[in-house]
Structure formats: C-alpha cells, structure tokens
C-alpha cells in the first residue's frame, strides 16, 4: 500500500486563522475588518457611501444640523440651551406642517385625515414640551453665565412659532414687525395672518354639517384674533352632549388635547424662565415672567373649554 505524499490534502495541518489587518489610525476600516457576527447577511453593508457621502447624510443632512451651533461664550450651559432651542424650532416646523395638513383636509371635508394630522401633532407637542426639561434645570448662576450672549434675542422673535400661534387663532399684525428685515419670513407670516386659522376651518366644517355657527363668526376678518362667542360655545355644548362615538366628539376631544398641550407648553416656558431668571426683564425687552404669566392664562379654542360647563 502506498503512503500518502507530504503534499496530500488529507495530511495537511489546518491553516491557522489570521485576523484581517487593522486599518491605520485615521484610515477607514476595511469591510473585511468587521466582527464575525456583523458580517453579511447579518450586519450592514459597510461599503455603502464609502466613495461619497452616505445616503443617510444625503437625506438627513446631519452634518449641517450638527454644525449650526455658533457659540458666543465659553460656558458649557450655552450648548444645551442653543441645541434645545434649535430642536424646538424643528418641532414647531413639524407641528405647523401637521396643522396645515389638517386645515387642507377640513376644507375638503375629509375629517378622518384632519384628525390623523391633529393626533400626530399631539405626540409632537408632547416631544416639544419635553424639551423644556434640560432648560428648566439651569440655575440662575448657570443661565446668567451665558445670558449676555443672547443679546436682545428672544423666543417671541421666532417666525415659526409665530406661524404656530397664528394657526391657533392668536393673530396679531404687530407680531410681523420684528421680521421686516427677513423678507421671506415676513411674507410667510403675512400670508398666515390673512389665512383662516385651524379653528376657523373647524367652525366652518361645523356650519357645513348643520350646526348654527353665527354668520358673523364665519365671515369675520381672519387676520383678527379669535374672540370667544357664546353662540359658538352653545354649538360645542351640543356637540359634546351628543353621541359619544361621533366623529365630531372625537374632533372636539382632539382639539382639546392640542389646546391642553399648548397650555402646558406655555406654563413650562413660564416655570423654566422663573427658575432661571426670576422676575428680571426678558432679553427681548418684555416683562419676562409677568408677560409669560399673561400668555399662560389664555385658553386656546376657548369655547371648547367653557362649553363643558353646559353639558
């Protein structure tokens, strides 16, 4: 019987496992260097975006978002203040988008689509309100350490927040004045001022469905702030006393959810400001806490609240 030759595969020792070479510092890792349990098909394709920006970056523009912070002081608290404020602006943008969607749906009598948009906006308002938590923990000394960097900047100068307020029916032509130096923002706000608010569209839908909304309310100047009307209150009382599984009762409760969350936003703003600066004058020249207290006392969609006393 012939002996197997030294070169026979059956007689070879198994080759030792060699790890793929590590990338040099500062160089991208090779896809072959991924841990064994992250190799395809279980792990991501690490080659995607290797020769250009990643699809994630192209869509999200994360590098833009994370380089928007131009700090004006060396205080560590300024970064969280600035990023949180920028996050709030993004939530304002989303919520305004949802309420515009709801308005368009109400105009075409698509109540389910309108309520879907309103429901989404309640979740977004909850996220917006949660953004106050890190700011509300700033002590007066911590806030004062970078407050001077704000100059005369103030939240009431936010164009997107103003559009949000206009959609709620809180209209005021004087609030366009701070934006005269920004033509695009000013034009968007002027358009929003003269368009029906979300509440206007709701009342028009109620009228189309046979509820006795006063003609004077339906034909009022949309650029004027909504004022409570006893006849509108009576309409809502009738809706709320009706069948509890009706679309209009669900609409009323969704609007009340929105109003409550806006009220909570205003109160969280008040509390955060009171904790950080007491009764000092606001950075934008307002009375600070006193001005916020006045804002916090105002109800959004007022007749939806007062009508409950008559059900």
C-alpha positions in Angstrom: 0.0 0.0 0.0 1.4 3.3 -1.0 2.0 6.0 1.7 0.3 9.4 1.2 2.7 12.0 -0.1 3.5 15.0 2.2 1.6 17.2 -0.3 -1.6 15.2 0.1 -4.5 17.4 1.3 -5.6 14.8 3.8 -2.3 15.0 5.6 -2.0 18.8 5.8 -2.5 20.6 9.1 -5.3 23.2 9.2 -4.1 26.7 8.4 -4.1 29.0 11.4 -6.8 31.7 11.4 -5.4 35.1 10.7 -7.4 38.2 11.5 -7.8 40.8 8.8 -5.3 43.7 9.1 -6.4 46.6 11.1 -6.8 50.0 9.5 -4.1 52.5 10.3 -5.1 55.4 12.6 -7.2 57.9 10.6 -8.0 55.5 7.8 -11.4 54.0 7.2 -11.7 50.4 8.3 -12.0 47.7 5.5 -15.3 45.9 5.3 -13.3 42.7 5.9 -12.4 44.0 9.3 -16.0 43.9 10.7 -16.5 41.5 13.6 -17.6 38.0 12.6 -21.1 38.4 14.0 -21.6 41.5 11.9 -20.7 40.0 8.6 -23.3 40.0 5.9 -26.1 39.0 5.8 -26.4 39.9 9.5 -24.6 43.2 9.5 -24.9 46.4 7.4 -23.2 46.8 4.1 -20.2 48.9 5.2 -19.3 49.7 1.6 -22.4 51.9 1.1 -21.3 55.5 1.0 -17.6 54.6 1.2 -16.8 56.6 -2.0 -19.1 59.5 -1.3 -21.5 60.8 1.4 -23.8 58.2 2.8 -27.5 58.0 1.8 -28.3 58.8 5.4 -26.3 62.0 5.3 -27.8 63.0 1.9 -31.3 62.6 3.4 -30.9 63.8 7.0 -28.2 66.4 6.4 -26.8 65.6 9.8 -23.5 67.3 9.2 -25.5 70.6 8.5 -27.5 70.2 11.7 -24.5 69.4 13.9 -22.6 72.4 12.7 -25.2 75.0 13.2 -24.1 75.8 16.8 -22.2 79.0 16.8 -21.5 79.5 20.5 -21.0 83.0 21.8 -19.4 82.1 25.1 -17.2 79.5 26.7 -19.9 78.5 29.2 -20.8 74.8 28.9 -24.5 75.6 29.5 -24.8 77.6 26.3 -24.5 74.5 24.1 -27.5 72.7 25.7 -29.5 76.0 25.6 -28.8 76.5 21.9 -29.3 72.9 20.8 -32.5 72.6 22.8 -33.8 75.9 21.2 -32.9 74.6 17.7 -34.7 71.3 18.4 -37.8 73.3 19.5 -37.7 75.2 16.1 -37.7 71.8 14.3 -40.7 70.7 16.3 -42.5 74.0 15.5 -41.9 73.2 11.9 -43.4 69.7 12.1 -46.4 70.9 14.1 -47.1 73.8 11.7 -46.9 71.2 8.8 -49.4 68.9 10.6 -51.9 71.7 11.2 -51.7 72.9 7.6 -52.4 69.3 6.6 -55.4 69.3 9.0 -56.7 72.6 7.5 -56.5 71.3 4.0 -58.3 68.1 5.0 -61.1 70.1 6.8 -61.6 72.3 3.7 -62.3 69.2 1.6 -64.5 67.7 4.4 -62.0 64.9 5.0 -62.4 64.7 8.7 -60.5 61.4 9.2 -57.4 62.8 7.5 -57.7 66.0 9.6 -58.0 64.1 12.8 -55.0 61.9 11.9 -52.9 65.1 11.5 -54.2 66.5 14.7 -53.5 63.3 16.6 -49.9 63.2 15.2 -49.5 66.8 16.3 -50.3 65.9 19.9 -47.5 63.4 20.0 -45.2 66.0 18.6 -46.4 68.6 21.1 -45.5 66.2 23.9 -42.0 65.8 22.4 -41.8 69.6 22.1 -42.8 70.1 25.7 -40.3 67.6 26.9 -37.5 69.8 25.5 -38.1 72.2 28.4 -36.6 69.6 30.9 -32.9 70.4 30.4 -33.5 74.1 30.3 -35.7 74.1 33.4 -32.7 72.7 35.4 -30.5 75.7 34.7 -29.8 77.6 37.9 -29.8 81.4 37.8 -26.0 81.5 38.0 -25.7 78.9 35.2 -28.1 80.9 33.0 -26.5 84.2 33.7 -23.1 82.8 32.7 -24.1 82.9 29.1 -27.3 85.1 29.1 -25.3 88.1 27.8 -24.5 86.1 24.6 -28.2 86.2 23.7 -28.2 89.9 23.3 -31.7 91.0 22.5 -32.7 87.6 21.2 -36.0 86.3 22.5 -38.3 83.4 21.7 -41.1 85.7 20.7 -39.0 86.6 17.7 -39.3 83.0 16.3 -41.0 83.2 12.9 -42.1 79.5 13.0 -43.5 79.8 16.5 -45.5 82.9 15.3 -46.9 80.8 12.5 -47.9 78.2 15.0 -49.7 80.8 17.1 -51.5 82.2 14.0 -52.8 78.8 13.2 -54.3 78.6 16.7 -56.1 81.8 16.1 -53.7 84.0 18.1 -53.4 86.6 15.3 -51.7 90.0 15.7 -50.4 92.1 12.8 -47.9 93.8 15.2 -46.1 90.5 15.5 -44.9 90.8 11.9 -42.8 93.9 12.8 -39.7 92.0 14.2 -39.5 90.2 10.8 -39.4 93.1 8.5 -35.7 92.6 8.0 -36.2 89.0 6.8 -38.4 89.3 3.6 -39.1 85.5 3.3 -40.2 85.1 6.9 -42.2 88.3 6.7 -44.0 87.2 3.6 -44.8 83.8 5.1 -46.2 85.4 8.2 -48.3 88.0 6.3 -49.8 85.1 4.3 -50.5 83.2 7.5 -52.0 86.3 9.2 -54.7 86.6 6.4 -55.5 82.9 6.1 -58.2 81.1 8.2 -56.8 79.6 11.3 -57.2 75.9 12.2 -60.1 76.9 14.5 -61.7 78.9 11.7 -61.6 75.8 9.5 -63.2 73.7 12.2 -66.0 76.1 12.8 -66.7 76.3 9.0 -66.9 72.5 9.0 -69.4 72.5 11.8 -71.5 75.0 9.9 -71.4 72.9 6.8 -72.7 70.0 8.9 -75.7 71.9 10.0 -74.6 73.4 13.3 -75.7 77.0 13.9 -72.3 78.8 13.9 -73.1 82.5 13.7 -72.6 84.1 10.2 -70.6 86.9 11.8 -68.1 84.3 13.1 -67.8 82.6 9.7 -67.3 85.9 7.9 -65.0 87.6 10.4 -61.7 89.0 9.3 -59.2 86.1 9.5 -56.4 88.5 10.4 -58.2 89.4 13.7 -57.6 87.4 16.9 -60.4 85.0 17.6 -62.6 86.2 20.5 -64.9 83.9 22.4 -68.5 83.8 21.2 -71.5 82.5 23.3 -73.2 81.0 20.3 -70.1 79.0 19.4 -70.0 77.9 23.0 -73.5 76.6 22.6 -72.7 74.8 19.4 -69.8 73.0 21.2 -72.0 72.2 24.1 -74.5 70.5 21.7 -71.7 68.5 20.1 -70.2 67.4 23.4 -73.6 66.3 24.7 -74.3 64.2 21.6 -73.4 60.6 20.8 -70.0 60.0 22.3 -68.9 57.8 19.4 -69.5 60.5 16.8 -66.7 62.0 14.7 -67.4 65.5 16.0 -67.0 64.5 19.6 -63.7 62.8 18.7 -62.7 66.0 16.9 -63.6 68.1 19.9 -61.5 66.0 22.2 -58.5 66.0 19.8 -58.7 69.8 19.7 -58.9 69.9 23.4 -55.8 67.7 23.6 -54.0 70.2 21.4 -55.2 73.1 23.5 -54.1 71.5 26.7 -50.6 70.7 25.3 -50.2 74.3 24.1 -51.2 75.5 27.6 -48.7 73.1 29.1 -46.0 74.4 26.7 -46.7 78.0 27.9 -46.6 77.0 31.5 -43.4 75.0 31.1 -41.9 78.1 29.5 -43.1 80.2 32.4 -41.7 77.8 35.0 -38.3 77.4 33.3 -38.0 81.2 33.0 -39.0 81.8 36.6 -36.4 79.3 37.8 -33.6 80.7 35.6 -34.1 84.4 36.0 -36.9 85.2 38.4 -38.7 88.5 37.6 -35.9 90.1 35.5 -36.8 91.9 32.3 -36.8 89.5 29.3 -33.9 89.5 26.8 -36.3 90.9 24.1 -37.5 93.7 26.3 -40.7 92.1 27.6 -41.7 92.0 31.2 -40.3 88.5 31.4 -42.2 86.3 33.8 -45.1 88.8 34.0 -45.6 88.6 30.2 -45.4 84.8 30.2 -48.0 84.6 33.0 -50.4 86.7 31.0 -49.8 84.4 28.0 -50.3 81.2 30.1 -53.7 82.4 31.3 -55.1 82.4 27.7 -57.0 79.4 26.6 -56.7 78.1 23.0 -60.1 77.3 21.4 -61.8 78.9 24.4 -65.4 77.8 23.7 -64.3 74.2 23.8 -63.4 74.7 27.5 -66.4 76.9 28.6 -68.9 74.6 26.8 -68.1 71.8 29.2 -70.0 73.7 32.0 -73.2 73.4 30.0 -73.1 69.6 29.1 
